[in-house]
Amino acid sequence: MRRLVALLAVSAALVSACSNSQPQAERAGGAAFGGAEPRPKGDHPGPRPLGADSYRAEGNVVAAAGENAQYNYAPSLMADGGRVRMWWCSQLVSAPPPGDDVLYAEAPAPNGPFDAGRAVFSGSGNGFDARHTCDPSVLRVNGTYYLYYTGASTDHSGNAIGVATSTDGVTWARANGGRPVVSSSYEVSRGNPYGAGQPSVVFLDGWYYLLFTDTNGRAAGPNGAGQFVLRSPDPMFASGVESLGDHGFRPGMGRDRTIVDAFSADWMWVAALNSFAIAHEADGGTSITFWNRDFTANPYQPVLVAGPWEEGPGLVRRPDGHAPVDPRNPCGRIPVDLVRATRDRAEPTDLQHFGLTLNNPWSCENSAAALATLNGFAVPGPQRTVDLVLAGQLFRIDRKSVAEAIGATVIGARPAAMDNVKPAARVIAGVQALRAQGRGIGLLVDGQLYPVASAAVAAANSSPVVDVAPALWDGYSVGPALTVSR
């Protein structure tokens, strides 16, 4: 059975070796707290309200561990190829050593039902995570899965954050030599001995953004609550690390500022809102707090996903930690789905699904917003063409079937803001395709090669494929890959 340690603050609360079983509730309204945060200046508009509808709260337990496991909490969810994958914290007798384990299951949708949870990552038996591995946050970047987790060697030791890697999200190998990538700062000695943990990671613009708890951090609240942010181009946070402080990011692993007064938070990047969305427990449910890209302002008012809760939420995210997109109306609607523990049966358990859909009239209000929101989508173009958005650029394609072969979702409405965007290239039917060993296939457009995922794209475009030497391929300027991964 998992043991608990005391949180000594203004009033006593309880945390486990790897997570808080009763997070502090957010103040009414979900306001951010901690660490002298900059306030929006005169050139920033006030937070905009977001409409919401399609509230989802089925009230059924969607996943649980077997073997009479007493707790199920701290989920991480990934929408991946028509399925939802979930990792969460529990404890199975069959997974030594005794302590917290990371479990895994799949379902066709966030409301389940998920198949039987099985342990896929457990304590190492030695080192900082000898006994407990908990609070998973899973990403997939360039084909590699990264599991960020809280580890502890005993029930009463300070926690630290580790990383494991995988090629399938199920079989994991400890990274960084089995050592933690982030440990507690021990800047302030508080009654809460929890330390550093509860990670949530987003990959954005080549940076890994890590949101986490450190009860000993300088800017944490009196009971240790607060969420710090680090970022690094290195998934192991071994180089180029920057910490978020009062005046933006600066080199180092400081704990000068928190962005929400909470334990056990999860977050995602929402391209349609050009902001981070942070889910954390609040009075009456889960509050979604929004921060702009540089954390200088809250661009939108908080939104509450109401209902019972006992332990922190896990947002349904894309593999890179970004928000899913509504394929029917990407410019106007943003689905927000999450799973959280809803009952305390000596420990947090009963994982249930909740959600809503945000209505956002600003997602495609200008060309920059439209390009960010519509990444991977194709819209009608002039003269029966389609315009495909990839990597912040617009590609005009003669055939709709080519856009679909690339993997794009083709929608019927074209935002007016797209009319001001000049195409980066036009893919005319029948243009030549080159294939080279070790390089793949690329469409040759105006003297530049654009890699594609397979020969099916060339076939859809009626492009003859010519085999060439790698040296000839390398002599061309290579543009962004014309491929969409969902």
C-alpha positions as CSV (number, residue, x, y, z in Angstrom):
1,M,0.0,0.0,0.0
2,R,1.3,3.4,-0.8
3,R,2.2,5.5,2.2
4,L,1.5,9.2,2.7
5,V,3.6,11.9,4.2
6,A,2.3,15.1,5.9
7,L,2.1,18.4,4.2
8,L,2.9,20.9,7.0
9,A,1.4,24.2,6.0
10,V,-1.2,26.6,7.4
11,S,-3.3,23.4,7.6
12,A,-2.3,19.8,7.2
13,A,-2.8,18.0,3.9
14,L,-1.5,14.8,2.5
15,V,0.8,13.9,-0.3
16,S,2.2,10.5,-1.4
17,A,5.7,9.7,-2.2
18,C,4.9,10.6,-5.8
19,S,1.8,12.9,-5.8
20,N,-0.6,14.9,-3.8
21,S,-3.7,13.0,-2.9
22,Q,-5.5,16.3,-2.1
23,P,-4.2,19.2,-4.1
24,Q,-4.9,22.7,-2.8
25,A,-7.9,24.2,-4.5
26,E,-7.4,27.2,-6.7
27,R,-8.8,30.5,-5.5
28,A,-12.2,31.4,-7.0
29,G,-11.9,32.3,-10.7
30,G,-8.7,30.3,-11.3
31,A,-6.4,33.4,-10.9
32,A,-2.7,32.8,-11.3
33,F,-0.6,33.2,-8.2
34,G,3.0,33.2,-7.1
35,G,6.3,34.8,-7.8
36,A,5.6,38.5,-8.8
37,E,4.1,37.8,-12.2
38,P,4.2,40.6,-14.7
39,R,0.8,42.1,-15.4
40,P,-0.5,42.9,-18.8
41,K,0.6,46.4,-19.9
42,G,-1.3,49.0,-21.7
43,D,-0.6,47.5,-25.1
44,H,-2.2,44.2,-24.1
45,P,-5.9,43.8,-24.4
46,G,-7.7,42.4,-21.3
47,P,-8.4,38.6,-21.2
48,R,-11.1,37.7,-23.7
49,P,-14.0,35.5,-22.8
50,L,-14.3,32.1,-24.5
51,G,-17.7,30.6,-25.1
52,A,-18.2,26.9,-24.4
53,D,-20.7,24.2,-25.2
54,S,-21.0,20.4,-25.7
55,Y,-20.2,19.7,-22.0
56,R,-19.2,16.1,-21.5
57,A,-19.4,14.3,-18.1
58,E,-20.6,10.7,-18.5
59,G,-20.1,9.8,-14.9
60,N,-18.6,6.4,-15.7
61,V,-15.2,5.1,-14.6
62,V,-13.3,4.8,-17.8
63,A,-10.1,3.0,-16.6
64,A,-8.8,1.1,-13.6
65,A,-6.0,-1.2,-12.6
66,G,-6.6,-4.8,-11.7
67,E,-5.3,-6.7,-8.7
68,N,-7.4,-4.7,-6.4
69,A,-5.2,-1.6,-6.8
70,Q,-6.4,1.0,-4.4
71,Y,-5.6,4.1,-6.5
72,N,-5.6,5.3,-10.1
73,Y,-4.7,8.9,-10.8
74,A,-2.3,11.3,-12.6
75,P,-3.2,10.3,-16.2
76,S,-1.4,11.4,-19.4
77,L,-3.4,11.0,-22.6
78,M,-2.4,11.0,-26.2
79,A,-4.7,11.2,-29.3
80,D,-2.8,9.1,-31.8
81,G,-4.0,7.6,-35.0
82,G,-7.7,7.2,-34.2
83,R,-7.1,5.9,-30.7
84,V,-6.5,7.4,-27.3
85,R,-3.5,6.1,-25.3
86,M,-3.3,6.6,-21.6
87,W,-0.6,6.2,-19.0
88,W,-1.4,6.7,-15.3
89,C,-0.2,6.0,-11.8
90,S,-1.3,3.0,-9.8
91,Q,0.3,0.0,-8.0
92,L,0.2,-3.7,-9.1
93,V,1.4,-6.5,-6.9
94,S,2.7,-8.3,-9.9
95,A,5.1,-5.4,-10.8
96,P,8.0,-5.3,-8.4
97,P,9.3,-3.5,-6.5
98,P,6.4,-2.6,-4.2
99,G,5.5,1.0,-5.0
100,D,3.9,3.3,-7.6
101,D,3.9,2.0,-11.2
102,V,3.1,3.6,-14.5
103,L,0.2,1.7,-16.2
104,Y,-0.9,1.8,-19.8
105,A,-4.2,1.2,-21.7
106,E,-5.9,2.2,-24.9
107,A,-9.5,3.2,-26.0
108,P,-11.2,4.4,-29.1
109,A,-12.2,7.7,-27.4
110,P,-11.5,9.6,-24.2
111,N,-14.7,8.3,-22.6
112,G,-13.4,4.8,-23.0
113,P,-13.8,2.1,-22.3
114,F,-10.0,1.6,-21.9
115,D,-8.7,-1.9,-22.0
116,A,-7.2,-3.5,-18.9
117,G,-4.4,-1.4,-17.5
118,R,-1.0,-3.1,-17.3
119,A,2.2,-1.9,-15.7
120,V,4.8,-0.7,-18.3
121,F,7.2,1.2,-16.0
122,S,8.1,0.5,-12.4
123,G,10.8,1.3,-9.8
124,S,14.4,0.6,-10.7
125,G,15.3,-1.1,-7.4
126,N,18.1,1.4,-6.9
127,G,18.9,5.0,-7.6
128,F,16.6,8.0,-7.2
129,D,13.5,6.0,-8.5
130,A,14.2,2.8,-6.7
131,R,10.7,2.3,-5.4
132,H,8.2,4.7,-7.0
133,T,7.6,5.9,-10.6
134,C,4.5,8.0,-11.0
135,D,2.9,11.2,-12.6
136,P,3.6,10.3,-16.2
137,S,3.7,12.8,-19.0
138,V,4.3,11.3,-22.5
139,L,5.4,12.9,-25.7
140,R,6.4,11.6,-29.1
141,V,8.9,13.7,-31.1
142,N,10.5,12.5,-34.3
143,G,9.4,9.0,-33.7
144,T,10.7,8.7,-30.1
145,Y,8.5,8.5,-27.1
146,Y,9.6,10.4,-24.0
147,L,8.1,9.5,-20.6
148,Y,8.7,12.2,-18.0
149,Y,7.9,10.9,-14.5
150,T,8.3,11.5,-10.7
151,G,10.6,9.1,-9.0
152,A,11.4,8.4,-5.4
153,S,13.6,5.8,-3.7
154,T,11.5,5.4,-0.5
155,D,8.1,6.4,0.8
156,H,9.5,9.4,2.6
157,S,12.4,10.6,0.3
158,G,12.3,13.8,-1.7
159,N,11.0,13.4,-5.3
160,A,12.8,14.1,-8.5
161,I,12.0,14.0,-12.2
162,G,13.3,11.3,-14.6
163,V,13.0,10.5,-18.3
164,A,12.6,7.2,-20.1
165,T,12.5,6.6,-23.9
166,S,10.6,4.2,-26.1
167,T,9.9,3.4,-29.7
168,D,6.3,2.2,-29.1
169,G,5.2,3.9,-25.8
170,V,5.0,0.6,-24.0
171,T,8.6,-0.8,-23.6
172,W,10.7,1.8,-21.8
173,A,14.4,2.3,-21.2
174,R,15.7,4.8,-18.6
175,A,17.5,7.7,-20.1
176,N,20.2,10.1,-18.7
177,G,22.0,7.1,-17.2
178,G,19.1,6.5,-14.8
179,R,19.7,9.8,-13.1
180,P,17.0,12.5,-12.6
181,V,16.9,15.4,-15.1
182,V,15.4,17.8,-12.6
183,S,15.7,17.7,-8.8
184,S,14.4,19.9,-6.1
185,S,16.1,23.2,-5.7
186,Y,16.0,23.1,-1.9
187,E,16.0,26.9,-2.0
188,V,13.5,27.1,0.9
189,S,12.9,24.5,3.6
190,R,9.2,24.0,4.1
191,G,7.1,21.6,6.0
192,N,6.2,19.9,2.8
193,P,9.0,17.4,2.0
194,Y,7.6,16.4,-1.5
195,G,10.4,18.0,-3.6
196,A,10.2,18.1,-7.4
197,G,7.8,16.2,-9.5
198,Q,4.4,16.1,-11.3
199,P,5.9,16.9,-14.7
200,S,4.0,17.9,-17.8
201,V,5.9,18.5,-21.1
202,V,5.0,20.2,-24.3
203,F,7.2,20.4,-27.5
204,L,7.0,23.7,-29.2
205,D,9.2,25.4,-31.8
206,G,12.1,23.1,-31.0
207,W,11.9,23.6,-27.3
208,Y,10.8,21.1,-24.6
209,Y,8.7,23.1,-22.1
210,L,8.5,21.4,-18.6
211,L,5.8,22.4,-16.1
212,F,6.4,20.9,-12.7
213,T,6.1,21.2,-8.9
214,D,8.9,22.0,-6.5
215,T,7.7,22.4,-3.0
216,N,11.2,23.8,-2.0
217,G,11.3,26.4,-4.8
218,R,11.6,30.0,-3.8
219,A,8.4,31.2,-5.4
220,A,6.2,28.3,-4.2
221,G,3.4,29.0,-1.9
222,P,3.5,28.4,1.9
223,N,2.4,24.8,1.5
224,G,4.6,24.2,-1.5
225,A,2.0,24.7,-4.2
226,G,2.9,26.3,-7.5
227,Q,3.9,25.4,-11.0
228,F,7.4,26.3,-12.4
229,V,8.5,26.3,-16.0
230,L,11.8,25.2,-17.6
231,R,12.5,24.8,-21.3
232,S,15.4,23.3,-23.2
233,P,16.1,22.1,-26.8
234,D,17.4,18.9,-25.1
235,P,14.7,16.4,-24.0
236,M,17.1,15.4,-21.2
237,F,17.4,19.1,-20.0
238,A,21.1,18.6,-19.9
239,S,22.0,21.7,-22.0
240,G,20.6,25.0,-23.0
241,V,18.1,25.0,-20.1
242,E,16.2,28.2,-19.4
243,S,13.9,29.0,-16.5
244,L,10.9,31.3,-16.4
245,G,11.4,34.2,-14.1
246,D,9.8,37.6,-13.5
247,H,11.2,39.0,-16.7
248,G,11.0,36.1,-19.1
249,F,13.3,33.1,-19.7
250,R,16.9,33.2,-18.6
251,P,19.7,30.6,-18.5
252,G,19.6,28.2,-15.5
253,M,17.1,26.2,-13.5
254,G,15.8,28.9,-11.2
255,R,12.6,28.8,-9.3
256,D,11.7,32.5,-9.3
257,R,8.2,32.3,-10.6
258,T,5.2,30.1,-10.7
259,I,2.3,30.5,-13.1
260,V,-0.6,28.8,-11.2
261,D,-1.1,28.2,-7.5
262,A,-1.7,24.4,-7.8
263,F,-0.4,20.9,-7.5
264,S,-0.6,18.2,-10.2
265,A,-1.3,20.3,-13.3
266,D,-1.2,19.4,-17.0
267,W,-0.9,21.6,-20.0
268,M,-1.0,21.8,-23.8
269,W,-0.2,24.3,-26.5
270,V,-3.3,25.6,-28.4
271,A,-2.3,26.9,-31.8
272,A,-5.8,28.2,-32.4
273,L,-5.5,30.5,-29.4
274,N,-1.7,31.1,-29.7
275,S,-1.4,30.2,-26.0
276,F,-0.7,27.6,-23.4
277,A,-3.7,26.1,-21.6
278,I,-3.0,24.8,-18.1
279,A,-5.4,22.4,-16.4
280,H,-5.4,22.4,-12.6
281,E,-7.9,21.6,-9.9
282,A,-10.1,24.3,-8.6
283,D,-13.3,24.8,-6.6
284,G,-15.9,22.9,-8.6
285,G,-13.8,21.1,-11.1
286,T,-10.8,21.7,-13.4
287,S,-9.8,25.3,-14.2
288,I,-8.2,26.0,-17.6
289,T,-5.8,29.0,-17.3
290,F,-4.3,30.5,-20.4
291,W,-0.9,32.2,-20.9
292,N,0.5,33.7,-24.0
293,R,3.7,32.4,-25.6
294,D,6.1,34.5,-23.5
295,F,4.1,34.3,-20.3
296,T,3.5,38.1,-20.1
297,A,-0.3,38.0,-20.1
298,N,-3.4,35.9,-19.8
299,P,-5.1,36.4,-23.2
300,Y,-8.3,34.6,-22.3
301,Q,-10.4,34.3,-19.2
302,P,-10.2,31.0,-17.3
303,V,-12.7,28.2,-18.2
304,L,-14.1,25.7,-15.7
305,V,-14.6,22.0,-16.6
306,A,-17.0,21.3,-13.8
307,G,-17.6,18.1,-11.9
308,P,-16.1,16.0,-9.1
309,W,-12.4,15.7,-8.7
310,E,-9.9,14.2,-6.3
311,E,-6.6,14.4,-8.1
312,G,-5.1,16.3,-11.0
313,P,-6.3,16.1,-14.6
314,G,-4.7,14.7,-17.7
315,L,-5.6,16.5,-20.9
316,V,-6.1,14.7,-24.2
317,R,-3.3,16.0,-26.4
318,R,-1.6,15.3,-29.7
319,P,1.7,13.4,-29.6
320,D,3.7,16.7,-29.3
321,G,1.6,18.0,-26.5
322,H,-0.5,20.3,-28.6
323,A,-4.3,20.6,-28.5
324,P,-6.4,18.4,-30.8
325,V,-8.1,20.2,-33.6
326,D,-11.8,19.9,-34.6
327,P,-11.6,18.7,-38.2
328,R,-15.0,20.0,-39.0
329,N,-14.4,23.5,-37.8
330,P,-10.7,24.1,-36.9
331,C,-11.1,27.9,-37.0
332,G,-14.0,28.1,-34.6
333,R,-14.1,25.2,-32.2
334,I,-11.5,23.7,-29.8
335,P,-12.3,20.4,-28.1
336,V,-11.0,20.1,-24.5
337,D,-11.2,16.6,-23.0
338,L,-9.6,15.4,-19.8
339,V,-9.6,12.5,-17.4
340,R,-9.2,12.9,-13.6
341,A,-9.6,10.9,-10.4
342,T,-12.9,11.6,-8.8
343,R,-13.1,9.7,-5.6
344,D,-10.9,9.0,-2.6
345,R,-11.0,5.4,-1.5
346,A,-8.1,5.8,0.9
347,E,-6.3,7.0,-2.2
348,P,-7.4,8.9,-5.4
349,T,-9.2,6.6,-7.9
350,D,-12.2,6.3,-10.2
351,L,-10.8,7.9,-13.4
352,Q,-13.6,9.6,-15.3
353,H,-13.8,11.7,-18.5
354,F,-15.0,15.3,-18.7
355,G,-14.8,17.8,-21.4
356,L,-16.3,20.7,-23.3
357,T,-15.8,22.5,-26.6
358,L,-14.5,26.1,-26.7
359,N,-16.0,28.5,-29.2
360,N,-13.3,30.9,-30.5
361,P,-14.1,33.5,-33.1
362,W,-10.5,34.7,-33.2
363,S,-8.7,31.5,-34.3
364,C,-8.4,32.7,-38.0
365,E,-8.9,36.4,-37.6
366,N,-5.6,37.2,-39.5
367,S,-3.2,35.4,-41.8
368,A,-0.7,34.5,-39.0
369,A,-3.5,33.1,-36.8
370,A,-5.0,31.2,-39.8
371,L,-1.6,29.6,-40.7
372,A,-1.1,28.5,-37.1
373,T,-4.6,27.1,-36.7
374,L,-4.8,25.3,-40.0
375,N,-1.5,23.5,-40.0
376,G,-2.1,20.2,-41.7
377,F,-5.4,21.3,-43.2
378,A,-6.3,22.1,-46.8
379,V,-8.8,24.7,-47.9
380,P,-10.3,25.6,-51.3
381,G,-8.0,27.6,-53.4
382,P,-8.6,29.6,-56.6
383,Q,-9.4,27.9,-59.9
384,R,-10.3,24.5,-58.4
385,T,-7.0,24.1,-56.5
386,V,-6.6,23.5,-52.8
387,D,-4.3,25.4,-50.4
388,L,-2.4,23.2,-48.0
389,V,-0.9,24.7,-44.8
390,L,2.3,23.2,-43.5
391,A,5.0,24.6,-41.2
392,G,3.5,28.1,-41.4
393,Q,3.5,28.2,-45.2
394,L,0.8,27.8,-47.8
395,F,1.3,25.3,-50.7
396,R,-1.1,25.5,-53.7
397,I,-1.9,22.0,-55.0
398,D,-3.7,21.3,-58.2
399,R,-5.5,18.1,-57.0
400,K,-7.5,17.6,-53.9
401,S,-6.5,13.9,-54.0
402,V,-2.8,14.9,-53.6
403,A,-3.6,16.9,-50.5
404,E,-5.4,13.9,-49.1
405,A,-2.6,11.6,-50.0
406,I,-0.2,13.9,-48.1
407,G,-2.4,13.4,-45.1
408,A,-4.2,16.7,-45.0
409,T,-7.8,17.1,-43.8
410,V,-9.6,19.0,-46.5
411,I,-12.3,21.4,-45.2
412,G,-15.0,23.2,-47.2
413,A,-14.6,26.8,-46.0
414,R,-11.7,29.1,-46.7
415,P,-11.0,31.8,-44.1
416,A,-10.9,35.3,-45.6
417,A,-7.5,35.9,-43.9
418,M,-6.0,33.2,-46.2
419,D,-6.5,35.5,-49.2
420,N,-3.5,37.6,-48.2
421,V,-1.1,34.7,-48.0
422,K,1.2,34.1,-50.9
423,P,1.9,30.4,-51.8
424,A,5.4,29.2,-51.0
425,A,5.1,26.8,-54.0
426,R,2.6,25.4,-56.4
427,V,2.5,21.6,-57.0
428,I,1.3,21.2,-60.6
429,A,0.0,17.9,-61.7
430,G,2.6,15.8,-63.4
431,V,5.8,17.5,-62.0
432,Q,8.7,15.1,-61.8
433,A,9.5,13.1,-58.6
434,L,13.0,12.0,-57.7
435,R,13.9,9.0,-55.5
436,A,17.3,8.4,-54.0
437,Q,18.6,5.7,-51.7
438,G,18.5,6.8,-48.1
439,R,16.7,10.0,-49.1
440,G,13.2,8.9,-50.0
441,I,11.0,10.5,-52.6
442,G,10.6,14.2,-53.3
443,L,8.5,16.3,-55.7
444,L,10.7,18.6,-57.9
445,V,8.9,22.0,-57.9
446,D,10.6,25.0,-59.5
447,G,14.0,23.5,-58.9
448,Q,13.4,22.7,-55.2
449,L,12.8,19.2,-53.8
450,Y,9.8,18.7,-51.4
451,P,10.0,15.3,-49.7
452,V,6.8,13.2,-49.5
453,A,6.0,10.2,-47.3
454,S,5.5,7.7,-50.1
455,A,5.2,7.0,-53.8
456,A,1.4,7.2,-53.3
457,V,1.7,11.0,-53.3
458,A,3.6,11.0,-56.5
459,A,1.0,8.6,-58.0
460,A,-1.9,10.8,-57.0
461,N,-0.1,13.7,-58.7
462,S,0.6,11.7,-61.8
463,S,4.3,12.5,-61.2
464,P,6.8,10.1,-62.9
465,V,9.4,8.8,-60.3
466,V,13.0,9.0,-61.5
467,D,15.7,7.1,-59.5
468,V,18.8,9.3,-59.0
469,A,22.1,9.0,-57.1
470,P,22.1,10.4,-53.6
471,A,24.7,13.0,-54.7
472,L,22.3,14.4,-57.2
473,W,19.5,14.6,-54.7
474,D,21.8,16.4,-52.2
475,G,22.6,19.0,-54.9
476,Y,19.1,20.3,-54.8
477,S,17.7,22.7,-52.2
478,V,15.3,20.7,-50.1
479,G,12.1,22.4,-48.8
480,P,9.8,21.3,-46.0
481,A,8.4,17.8,-46.2
482,L,4.9,17.6,-47.7
483,T,3.5,15.2,-45.1
484,V,0.9,15.4,-42.3
485,S,1.1,13.2,-39.3
486,R,-2.1,12.9,-37.3
